[in-house]
Amino acid sequence: MNDGQYWTGRPEVDSRPSEVDLLLPDVDLRLATDRGVFSTDRVDRGTRYLLLEGPPPPTGAVDLLDLGCGYGPIACTLAIRCPDARVWAVDVNERARDLCRTNAEAAGLANVVVAAPDEVPEEIRMASLWSNPPIRIGKAALHDLLERWLDRLAPDGTAHLVVQRHLGADSLARWMDDQGWSTTRRASRKGYRLLDVAARKARREDV
Ligand SMILES: C[S@@+](CC[C@H](N)C(=O)[O-])C[C@H]1O[C@@H](n2cnc3c(N)ncnc32)[C@H](O)[C@@H]1O
C-alpha cells in the first residue's frame, strides 16, 4: 500500500519504520522502509516482476541507474547482480534516499551511490536504466522525467521500465516511440508491462 504522497522531497507524514523482505532466486534481503515512501508494506509487485523478468544487467565497470529508487529494492538487486558496476540510486524523496543508503550499507553494497537528481554528474552515461517510474506525478512531469534520464543512456544503453497497463503503459510506450526512443514490450502479465527502451539516436529537434 502507498503511504501519503511519496514523491515529495520531504514527506510530511510521521516516520514509522518497518521492514520488508525481498526474496528473489538470487537475492535475499531484509529492507528498511518507512511511511512516506512508496510501497512500505511489501516490495511492490511491479518492482518484483521487473526484477524477475528483466534481462541480466550489463557486466563490467559500467554505470547503472535506478530512477526513483524508493527504499532501494531495484538498486540493491542491481548492485548484487553487477558487483563491478556503480549503481546510481536517484530519488527526489529524502526519506527514501536515506532508507536506500541504509539498506545498501546493511547489505554491504558499497557500489550503490544514492543521490538526489541534481547530484548525478552531467557527464555520466548509463549502460542501463531501471525503473518502476512515478506514474502518479502526472503525464507532463513523467514525460519531463523520462526525457531527462533516457537521454543519459549510453548510445547502446537500454532502459527497463515496469508500468501498470491501467496506468497508461501502452500510451507511454507510444509516446516514447514518437519521441525517438525505440520501445519493445519484453513481457506482460497480471496487468503489468515490462518495456525495454533503446537510447534514441538523435534528439527529435536535431533530426
Ligand atoms: C513507483 S515508486 C518506485 C520506488 C522503488 N523503485 C520501488 O520499486 O519500490 C517511484 C519513485 O520515484 C520517485 N520520484 C518521483 N519523482 C521523481 C523525480 N522527479 N526524480 C526522481 N525520482 C522521483 C518517487 O519518490 C518514488 O520513490
The ligand as an SDF file (V2000), in Angstrom:
LIG
                    3D

 27 29  0  0  0  0  0  0  0  0999 V2000
    6.7610    3.8480   -8.1400 C   0  0  0  0  0  0  0  0  0  0  0  0
    7.9710    4.4380   -6.9850 S   0  0  0  0  0  0  0  0  0  0  0  0
    9.2450    3.1580   -7.1070 C   0  0  0  0  0  0  0  0  0  0  0  0
   10.1600    3.1220   -5.8980 C   0  0  0  0  0  0  0  0  0  0  0  0
   11.1350    1.9510   -5.8620 C   0  0  0  0  0  0  0  0  0  0  0  0
   11.9780    1.9280   -7.0570 N   0  0  0  0  0  0  0  0  0  0  0  0
   10.4150    0.6360   -5.7090 C   0  0  0  0  0  0  0  0  0  0  0  0
   10.3750   -0.0910   -6.6950 O   0  0  0  0  0  0  0  0  0  0  0  0
    9.9070    0.3550   -4.6200 O   0  0  0  0  0  0  0  0  0  0  0  0
    8.6660    5.8220   -7.8840 C   0  0  0  0  0  0  0  0  0  0  0  0
    9.7080    6.6280   -7.1500 C   0  0  0  0  0  0  0  0  0  0  0  0
   10.0650    7.7460   -7.9650 O   0  0  0  0  0  0  0  0  0  0  0  0
   10.3510    8.8430   -7.1200 C   0  0  0  0  0  0  0  0  0  0  0  0
   10.2780   10.0920   -7.8840 N   0  0  0  0  0  0  0  0  0  0  0  0
    9.1920   10.8730   -8.1320 C   0  0  0  0  0  0  0  0  0  0  0  0
    9.5380   11.9380   -8.8690 N   0  0  0  0  0  0  0  0  0  0  0  0
   10.8610   11.8360   -9.1000 C   0  0  0  0  0  0  0  0  0  0  0  0
   11.8080   12.6410   -9.7900 C   0  0  0  0  0  0  0  0  0  0  0  0
   11.4480   13.7830  -10.3990 N   0  0  0  0  0  0  0  0  0  0  0  0
   13.0990   12.2600   -9.8190 N   0  0  0  0  0  0  0  0  0  0  0  0
   13.4790   11.1140   -9.1840 C   0  0  0  0  0  0  0  0  0  0  0  0
   12.6320   10.3180   -8.5170 N   0  0  0  0  0  0  0  0  0  0  0  0
   11.3390   10.6660   -8.4690 C   0  0  0  0  0  0  0  0  0  0  0  0
    9.3320    8.7240   -6.0030 C   0  0  0  0  0  0  0  0  0  0  0  0
    9.7030    9.4520   -4.8600 O   0  0  0  0  0  0  0  0  0  0  0  0
    9.2870    7.2010   -5.8060 C   0  0  0  0  0  0  0  0  0  0  0  0
   10.1840    6.7910   -4.8130 O   0  0  0  0  0  0  0  0  0  0  0  0
  1  2  1  0
  2  3  1  0
  2 10  1  0
  3  4  1  0
  4  5  1  0
  5  6  1  0
  5  7  1  0
  7  8  2  0
  7  9  1  0
 10 11  1  0
 11 12  1  0
 11 26  1  0
 12 13  1  0
 13 14  1  0
 13 24  1  0
 14 15  1  0
 14 23  1  0
 15 16  2  0
 16 17  1  0
 17 18  1  0
 17 23  2  0
 18 19  1  0
 18 20  2  0
 20 21  1  0
 21 22  2  0
 22 23  1  0
 24 25  1  0
 24 26  1  0
 26 27  1  0
M  CHG  2   2   1   9  -1
M  END
$$$$
